Each structure stands twice: as structure tokens, then as C-alpha cells.
């Protein structure tokens, strides 16, 4: 074999080895991309549609409800998906500072609470606002009367007016009792509490219709509650 032929052969072998290495790297990268993330980091939360006609609520305009649902709720769904994706990437980085990972975990908790509470809020609307069923009897028993429960719920809501947070009727699984809880933000909830009614008291939920008149917004919210939905939640929580 001539010197030229030997150089060609060696070059071909070297090229083949390098090519195989590149193919292997590409295959690994493809597998990494194609491999699904675990459910905890899937980032595949989907927006729930409104279960009622937003134009038919009493005292809550279609414009207000649509803006709230599109901008605030859907924004949190998108943000939660993004945070889960970034958590998955962060887990693969052993040198990521704990404070950075902690920030992602805080945002995960914040967005998770926002998504869940907004879904409870919207799914609870669309009714005639008249309490009925076993939940009505249970509220009368837990607060002295149905009127007493409603009065305390309103006071809890108004304690948040002009600021932020949620007024939440919750079934406390630990004590097996009903309570109205004050929640300053999406992460502030009673341990072992199962929310039955979630009233959004952030200004974005009412300012478009009522400005600073939060009490009128609370009136409208209560007038549109679907107590069949609340009854179903109560039965599931207490069952």
C-alpha cells in the first residue's frame, strides 16, 4: 500500500470514529429531549373553560369576568407550566445555588395556589345564590344560623378589601368543622383545610365594575354562587 493510500485509510477510520461519536451524542440529546418529564415537573396544566355564560351573571359584567379569567387565571396557568419546566432544568444543575432553587419553589407554590383558587372561584359561579342542601344546614349549625355565617364571611372578605387575598369557606379535615378563613395571598391557607368557596379580593377581581366599592362586589359574588357545586364539594370533603 502506498503512503497516500495509508493516509486515506487512517483518515477514513478516524472520520468514521468521530462520526459515530457525533451520532451517539446526537442520539443522547434526542433521547433527552424526547424523554417526558416526571408529572411533578411536566408543565402541562391546561386552562379550564368557564362553566357558565359570563354575560348572564347578575352584577358582574362579562367584561370583568372575561378579563379576570383570561389575564389573571390563564396567566397563572402559563406561569406554573413555565416554573415546572425550569425546576426540571434546575434539578439537572448540581451547582445551582440553593437560594435560586428556593425562589423557584416559592413561585411554584404561589402559582399553584393561584390556579387552584381561581378555578374554585370561577367554578362556584353561575347559580342563583340561594344556599340549600346539607351544606346550608351545616353552616347554620357551625355559625349559629345561615345569616350569621354569611355576615362573618362578608366581614372576612371586607377585612381584605383594598389590599389583596382571598376569603375562603373551608372544611377543616383536622377538626371536621366549617370555618371562614382569611388568606393574605395564594399561599396562605389553613393546614388540612378543603376550600368550598373562594372569593377573590384582589382589586383586579372587582375594580373594573365597582372601583373601590368592594362591598357591592361581595354582594354580587354571593348572589351568583352555585350552591349545588358547593354542596358537592362539601360532600366530597366531609365524606
ZAFIVEX-675043 format. One record per atom (N, C-alpha, C): residue in one letter; x, y, z. Coordinates in steps of 0.1 Angstrom, whole numbers, padded with zeros to 4 digits, always signed. Layout:
BEGIN
aXYZ ...
***
This chain:
BEGIN
x+0009-0012+0000 x+0000+0000+0000 x+0009+0012+0000 x+0006+0022-0008 x+0014+0034-0009 x+0011+0043+0003 x+0020+0053+0006 x+0019+0062+0017 x+0006+0070+0016 x+0002+0074+0004 x-0010+0081+0001 x-0022+0073+0005 x-0022+0060+0001 x-0033+0051+0004 x-0035+0049+0019 x-0023+0047+0026 x-0024+0045+0041 x-0030+0057+0047 x-0026+0070+0043 x-0032+0082+0049 x-0047+0082+0047 x-0051+0078+0035 x-0065+0078+0032 x-0073+0068+0041 x-0067+0057+0043 x-0074+0046+0051 x-0075+0051+0066 x-0063+0056+0071 x-0063+0061+0085 x-0073+0072+0087 x-0074+0082+0077 x-0083+0093+0077 x-0098+0088+0077 x-0100+0077+0069 x-0113+0072+0069 x-0118+0066+0082 x-0108+0058+0088 x-0111+0052+0101 x-0114+0063+0112 x-0105+0074+0112 x-0107+0084+0122 x-0120+0092+0120 x-0123+0094+0107 x-0136+0101+0104 x-0148+0093+0108 x-0146+0080+0106 x-0157+0071+0110 x-0159+0071+0125 x-0148+0070+0133 x-0150+0070+0147 x-0156+0083+0152 x-0151+0094+0146 x-0156+0107+0150 x-0171+0108+0147 x-0174+0103+0135 x-0188+0104+0131 x-0197+0096+0140 x-0192+0084+0144 x-0200+0076+0153 x-0202+0082+0166 x-0192+0089+0171 x-0193+0096+0184 x-0203+0107+0183 x-0203+0115+0171 x-0213+0125+0170 x-0227+0120+0169 x-0228+0109+0162 x-0242+0102+0161 x-0247+0098+0175 x-0237+0093+0183 x-0241+0089+0197 x-0245+0100+0205 x-0237+0112+0204 x-0241+0124+0211 x-0255+0129+0207 x-0257+0129+0194 x-0270+0134+0189 x-0281+0125+0194 x-0279+0112+0194 x-0289+0103+0199 x-0293+0105+0213 x-0282+0107+0221 x-0284+0110+0236 x-0292+0123+0237 x-0288+0133+0230 x-0295+0146+0231 x-0310+0145+0227 x-0312+0137+0216 x-0326+0135+0211 x-0334+0127+0222 x-0327+0117+0228 x-0334+0110+0239 x-0338+0119+0250 x-0328+0128+0254 x-0331+0137+0265 x-0343+0146+0262 x-0343+0151+0249 x-0354+0160+0245 x-0367+0152+0245 x-0367+0140+0240 x-0379+0133+0238 x-0384+0127+0251 x-0375+0124+0260 x-0379+0118+0273 x-0389+0127+0280 x-0401+0122+0284 x-0410+0130+0291 x-0405+0133+0305 x-0409+0145+0310 x-0405+0149+0324 x-0415+0142+0333 x-0410+0139+0346 x-0420+0133+0356 x-0432+0142+0358 x-0443+0137+0362 x-0455+0145+0364 x-0453+0158+0372 x-0445+0157+0382 x-0443+0169+0391 x-0437+0180+0384 x-0430+0178+0373 x-0424+0189+0365 x-0428+0189+0351 x-0440+0183+0348 x-0444+0182+0334 x-0448+0195+0327 x-0453+0205+0335 x-0456+0218+0329 x-0467+0217+0319 x-0478+0209+0322 x-0488+0206+0312 x-0502+0210+0318 x-0503+0219+0327 x-0516+0223+0332 x-0524+0230+0321 x-0536+0227+0320 x-0545+0233+0310 x-0555+0242+0316 x-0559+0252+0308 x-0569+0262+0313 x-0583+0255+0313 x-0591+0257+0324 x-0604+0252+0324 x-0614+0263+0319 x-0623+0259+0310 x-0632+0269+0304 x-0642+0273+0315 x-0648+0284+0313 x-0659+0289+0322 x-0671+0279+0320 x-0677+0276+0331 x-0689+0266+0330 x-0702+0273+0329 x-0702+0287+0328 x-0714+0295+0327 x-0712+0305+0316 x-0723+0312+0313 x-0723+0323+0303 x-0720+0335+0311 x-0708+0341+0308 x-0703+0353+0316 x-0712+0365+0314 x-0720+0365+0303 x-0729+0376+0301 x-0742+0375+0309 x-0744+0364+0316 x-0757+0362+0323 x-0756+0363+0338 x-0744+0367+0343 x-0743+0369+0358 x-0749+0382+0362 x-0754+0382+0374 x-0761+0394+0380 x-0750+0403+0387 x-0748+0415+0382 x-0739+0424+0389 x-0724+0422+0387 x-0721+0412+0379 x-0707+0410+0375 x-0706+0410+0360 x-0700+0420+0354 x-0701+0422+0339 x-0693+0412+0332 x-0697+0409+0320 x-0690+0400+0311 x-0675+0404+0309 x-0674+0417+0308 x-0660+0423+0306 x-0651+0420+0318 x-0657+0422+0330 x-0649+0419+0342 x-0645+0405+0343 x-0655+0396+0341 x-0652+0381+0343 x-0643+0377+0332 x-0644+0381+0320 x-0636+0377+0309 x-0621+0382+0311 x-0620+0394+0315 x-0606+0399+0318 x-0600+0391+0329 x-0607+0389+0340 x-0602+0382+0351 x-0597+0368+0347 x-0606+0361+0340 x-0603+0347+0336 x-0592+0346+0326 x-0591+0355+0316 x-0581+0355+0306 x-0567+0360+0311 x-0567+0371+0318 x-0554+0377+0322 x-0549+0371+0335 x-0557+0370+0345 x-0551+0366+0358 x-0551+0351+0360 x-0562+0344+0357 x-0562+0330+0358 x-0553+0323+0348 x-0555+0326+0335 x-0547+0320+0324 x-0532+0324+0326 x-0530+0336+0330 x-0516+0340+0333 x-0509+0331+0343 x-0516+0327+0353 x-0511+0318+0364 x-0509+0304+0358 x-0518+0299+0350 x-0516+0286+0344 x-0503+0286+0336 x-0501+0296+0327 x-0489+0297+0319 x-0477+0298+0328 x-0477+0306+0338 x-0466+0308+0347 x-0462+0295+0354 x-0472+0287+0359 x-0470+0275+0366 x-0463+0265+0357 x-0468+0264+0344 x-0461+0255+0335 x-0447+0259+0333 x-0444+0271+0331 x-0430+0276+0329 x-0421+0273+0342 x-0427+0275+0353 x-0419+0272+0366 x-0416+0258+0367 x-0425+0249+0364 x-0423+0235+0365 x-0412+0230+0355 x-0412+0236+0343 x-0401+0233+0333 x-0388+0238+0338 x-0387+0250+0344 x-0375+0255+0349 x-0370+0247+0362 x-0379+0242+0370 x-0375+0233+0381 x-0368+0220+0375 x-0374+0215+0365 x-0368+0203+0359 x-0354+0206+0354 x-0352+0217+0348 x-0338+0221+0343 x-0329+0223+0355 x-0334+0229+0365 x-0326+0233+0377 x-0321+0220+0384 x-0329+0210+0384 x-0325+0197+0391 x-0313+0191+0384 x-0311+0194+0371 x-0300+0188+0364 x-0287+0196+0366 x-0288+0207+0373 x-0276+0215+0376 x-0272+0214+0391 x-0262+0206+0394 x-0258+0204+0408 x-0252+0216+0414 x-0248+0226+0406 x-0241+0238+0411 x-0251+0250+0413 x-0263+0248+0410 x-0273+0258+0412 x-0274+0262+0427 x-0272+0275+0430 x-0273+0279+0444 x-0287+0276+0450 x-0287+0272+0463 x-0300+0268+0469 x-0310+0280+0469 x-0305+0292+0470 x-0314+0304+0471 x-0321+0305+0458 x-0315+0302+0447 x-0322+0302+0434 x-0332+0292+0432 x-0329+0280+0437 x-0339+0269+0437 x-0350+0272+0446 x-0347+0278+0457 x-0358+0282+0467 x-0367+0292+0461 x-0362+0301+0453 x-0371+0311+0446 x-0380+0304+0436 x-0375+0294+0429 x-0384+0287+0420 x-0395+0279+0428 x-0391+0273+0439 x-0401+0266+0447 x-0412+0275+0453 x-0408+0287+0457 x-0417+0297+0462 x-0427+0301+0451 x-0422+0303+0439 x-0430+0307+0428 x-0440+0295+0424 x-0435+0283+0425 x-0443+0271+0422 x-0455+0271+0432 x-0452+0274+0445 x-0463+0273+0454 x-0473+0285+0452 x-0468+0297+0449 x-0476+0308+0446 x-0485+0306+0434 x-0480+0301+0423 x-0488+0299+0411 x-0497+0287+0413 x-0493+0277+0420 x-0502+0266+0422 x-0515+0270+0430 x-0512+0278+0440 x-0524+0284+0448 x-0533+0293+0439 x-0527+0301+0431 x-0534+0310+0422 x-0543+0302+0413 x-0538+0291+0406 x-0545+0283+0397 x-0557+0276+0404 x-0554+0270+0415 x-0565+0263+0422 x-0576+0272+0427 x-0572+0283+0434 x-0582+0292+0439 x-0590+0299+0428 x-0584+0302+0417 x-0592+0308+0406 x-0601+0298+0400 x-0597+0285+0400 x-0607+0275+0394 x-0618+0273+0404 x-0616+0273+0417 x-0627+0273+0427 x-0636+0285+0425 x-0630+0296+0424 x-0637+0309+0423 x-0647+0308+0411 x-0642+0306+0399 x-0650+0306+0387 x-0660+0294+0386 x-0656+0282+0391 x-0665+0271+0390 x-0676+0273+0400 x-0675+0281+0410 x-0685+0283+0420 x-0696+0293+0416 x-0694+0300+0405 x-0704+0310+0400 x-0713+0304+0390 x-0724+0311+0387 x-0734+0307+0377 x-0747+0302+0383 x-0749+0303+0396 x-0761+0299+0403 x-0770+0311+0407 x-0780+0308+0415 x-0789+0318+0420 x-0786+0324+0433 x-0775+0319+0439 x-0771+0325+0452 x-0779+0320+0464 x-0788+0310+0463 x-0796+0306+0474 x-0790+0293+0480 x-0785+0294+0493 x-0780+0282+0499 x-0790+0272+0501 x-0786+0259+0499 x-0795+0248+0500 x-0787+0235+0503 x-0794+0225+0507 x-0787+0212+0509 x-0781+0210+0522 x-0773+0200+0524 x-0767+0197+0537 x-0757+0208+0541 x-0751+0214+0531 x-0741+0225+0534 x-0748+0237+0541 x-0760+0240+0537 x-0767+0251+0544 x-0770+0247+0558 x-0774+0235+0561 x-0777+0231+0574 x-0764+0230+0583 x-0753+0226+0576 x-0740+0225+0583 x-0735+0239+0587 x-0737+0249+0578 x-0733+0263+0581 x-0741+0269+0592 x-0754+0266+0592 x-0763+0271+0603 x-0759+0265+0616 x-0755+0253+0616 x-0750+0246+0629 x-0737+0251+0633 x-0728+0254+0624 x-0714+0258+0627 x-0713+0272+0632 x-0722+0281+0627 x-0721+0295+0630 x-0733+0301+0637 x-0743+0292+0641 x-0755+0297+0648 x-0767+0299+0640 x-0764+0303+0627 x-0775+0305+0617 x-0769+0307+0604 x-0776+0306+0593 x-0771+0308+0580 x-0767+0323+0578 x-0776+0331+0584 x-0773+0346+0583 x-0760+0349+0590 x-0758+0343+0602 x-0746+0346+0609 x-0734+0341+0602 x-0735+0330+0595 x-0723+0326+0586 x-0720+0336+0576 x-0731+0340+0569 x-0729+0350+0558 x-0723+0363+0563 x-0728+0368+0574 x-0723+0380+0580 x-0708+0379+0583 x-0704+0368+0588 x-0690+0366+0592 x-0681+0364+0579 x-0687+0358+0569 x-0680+0357+0556 x-0677+0370+0550 x-0688+0379+0550 x-0687+0392+0545 x-0676+0400+0552 x-0676+0399+0565 x-0666+0407+0573 x-0652+0402+0571 x-0650+0389+0568 x-0637+0383+0565 x-0633+0389+0552 x-0642+0389+0542 x-0639+0395+0529 x-0635+0410+0530 x-0643+0417+0537 x-0640+0432+0538 x-0628+0435+0545 x-0623+0426+0554 x-0610+0428+0561 x-0599+0428+0551 x-0601+0423+0538 x-0591+0422+0528 x-0593+0433+0517 x-0604+0440+0518 x-0608+0450+0507 x-0597+0461+0507 x-0594+0465+0494 x-0584+0475+0492 x-0570+0470+0493 x-0568+0457+0495 x-0555+0451+0495 x-0554+0439+0486 x-0553+0427+0492 x-0552+0415+0484 x-0556+0403+0492 x-0558+0392+0485 x-0561+0380+0492 x-0574+0374+0489 x-0578+0364+0497 x-0590+0356+0495 x-0598+0353+0508 x-0611+0354+0507 x-0620+0349+0518 x-0624+0335+0514 x-0622+0326+0523 x-0624+0312+0519 x-0632+0305+0530 x-0644+0299+0525 x-0651+0290+0534 x-0644+0276+0532 x-0640+0271+0543 x-0632+0258+0542 x-0637+0248+0552 x-0636+0235+0548 x-0639+0224+0557 x-0626+0219+0562 x-0624+0221+0575 x-0612+0217+0582 x-0612+0202+0585 x-0604+0195+0577 x-0604+0180+0579 x-0599+0176+0593 x-0590+0184+0599 x-0585+0181+0612 x-0595+0181+0623 x-0603+0192+0623 x-0613+0193+0633 x-0627+0189+0628 x-0628+0186+0615 x-0641+0182+0609 x-0651+0193+0612 x-0648+0206+0608 x-0657+0217+0611 x-0655+0227+0599 x-0665+0236+0598 x-0665+0246+0588 x-0660+0260+0594 x-0652+0266+0586 x-0647+0279+0590 x-0645+0289+0578 x-0647+0302+0581 x-0643+0312+0571 x-0629+0316+0574 x-0620+0315+0565 x-0606+0318+0567 x-0601+0330+0559 x-0593+0338+0565 x-0586+0349+0559 x-0573+0345+0553 x-0571+0348+0540 x-0559+0344+0533 x-0553+0356+0526 x-0541+0360+0530 x-0535+0372+0525 x-0530+0371+0511 x-0527+0358+0507 x-0522+0356+0493 x-0526+0342+0489 x-0521+0338+0477 x-0524+0325+0471 x-0517+0313+0479 x-0508+0316+0488 x-0501+0306+0496 x-0505+0305+0510 x-0515+0313+0514 x-0519+0315+0528 x-0532+0307+0530 x-0531+0295+0535 x-0544+0287+0537 x-0542+0279+0549 x-0554+0274+0554 x-0554+0266+0567 x-0549+0252+0563 x-0540+0247+0572 x-0535+0234+0571 x-0547+0224+0572 x-0548+0215+0563 x-0558+0205+0563 x-0572+0210+0560 x-0572+0222+0554 x-0585+0228+0550 x-0588+0225+0536 x-0601+0222+0533 x-0606+0219+0520 x-0615+0231+0516 x-0610+0240+0506 x-0618+0251+0503 x-0632+0247+0496 x-0642+0253+0500 x-0656+0251+0494 x-0660+0264+0487 x-0657+0275+0492 x-0660+0288+0485 x-0647+0296+0485 x-0643+0302+0474 x-0631+0310+0473 x-0635+0323+0467 x-0634+0334+0475 x-0638+0348+0470 x-0625+0356+0468 x-0622+0359+0456 x-0610+0367+0452 x-0612+0381+0456 x-0604+0386+0465 x-0605+0400+0470 x-0594+0409+0464 x-0586+0404+0455 x-0576+0413+0448 x-0584+0423+0440 x-0579+0435+0439 x-0587+0445+0432 x-0590+0442+0417 x-0581+0434+0411 x-0584+0431+0397 x-0597+0423+0395 x-0602+0417+0406 x-0615+0409+0405 x-0627+0418+0406 x-0626+0431+0409 x-0638+0439+0410 x-0637+0454+0406 x-0625+0459+0405 x-0623+0473+0403 x-0629+0478+0390 x-0629+0470+0380 x-0635+0474+0367 x-0650+0477+0368 x-0657+0470+0376 x-0671+0472+0378 x-0674+0481+0390 x-0667+0480+0401 x-0671+0487+0413 x-0661+0497+0419 x-0649+0498+0412 x-0639+0508+0418 x-0635+0503+0431 x-0637+0512+0441 x-0633+0509+0455 x-0645+0504+0463 x-0656+0502+0457 x-0668+0497+0464 x-0668+0482+0465 x-0659+0477+0473 x-0657+0462+0474 x-0670+0455+0480 x-0677+0462+0489 x-0689+0456+0495 x-0699+0452+0484 x-0701+0461+0474 x-0710+0458+0464 x-0706+0446+0455 x-0693+0444+0454 x-0688+0433+0447 x-0690+0420+0455 x-0689+0420+0468 x-0691+0409+0476 x-0706+0405+0475 x-0715+0415+0475 x-0729+0412+0473 x-0732+0405+0460 x-0725+0410+0449 x-0727+0403+0436 x-0722+0389+0436 x-0710+0387+0442 x-0705+0374+0442 x-0714+0364+0449 x-0719+0368+0461 x-0728+0359+0468 x-0741+0356+0461 x-0746+0366+0453 x-0758+0365+0446 x-0757+0355+0434 x-0744+0352+0430 x-0742+0344+0418 x-0736+0330+0422 x-0735+0327+0435 x-0730+0314+0438 x-0739+0303+0434 x-0732+0292+0430 x-0740+0280+0426 x-0738+0270+0438 x-0749+0269+0446 x-0748+0261+0458 x-0748+0246+0456 x-0752+0242+0444 x-0752+0228+0440 x-0737+0224+0439 x-0729+0232+0434 x-0714+0230+0433 x-0708+0229+0447 x-0712+0239+0455 x-0707+0240+0469 x-0711+0228+0477 x-0723+0223+0475 x-0728+0211+0482 x-0720+0199+0478 x-0717+0198+0465 x-0709+0186+0460 x-0695+0187+0466 x-0689+0199+0467 x-0676+0200+0473 x-0676+0196+0488 x-0687+0200+0495 x-0688+0197+0509 x-0690+0182+0511 x-0698+0176+0503 x-0700+0161+0505 x-0687+0154+0503 x-0679+0158+0493 x-0667+0151+0490 x-0657+0154+0501 x-0656+0166+0507 x-0647+0169+0517 x-0650+0162+0530 x-0663+0161+0533 x-0667+0156+0546 x-0670+0141+0546 x-0670+0135+0533 x-0673+0121+0532 x-0663+0111+0537 
***
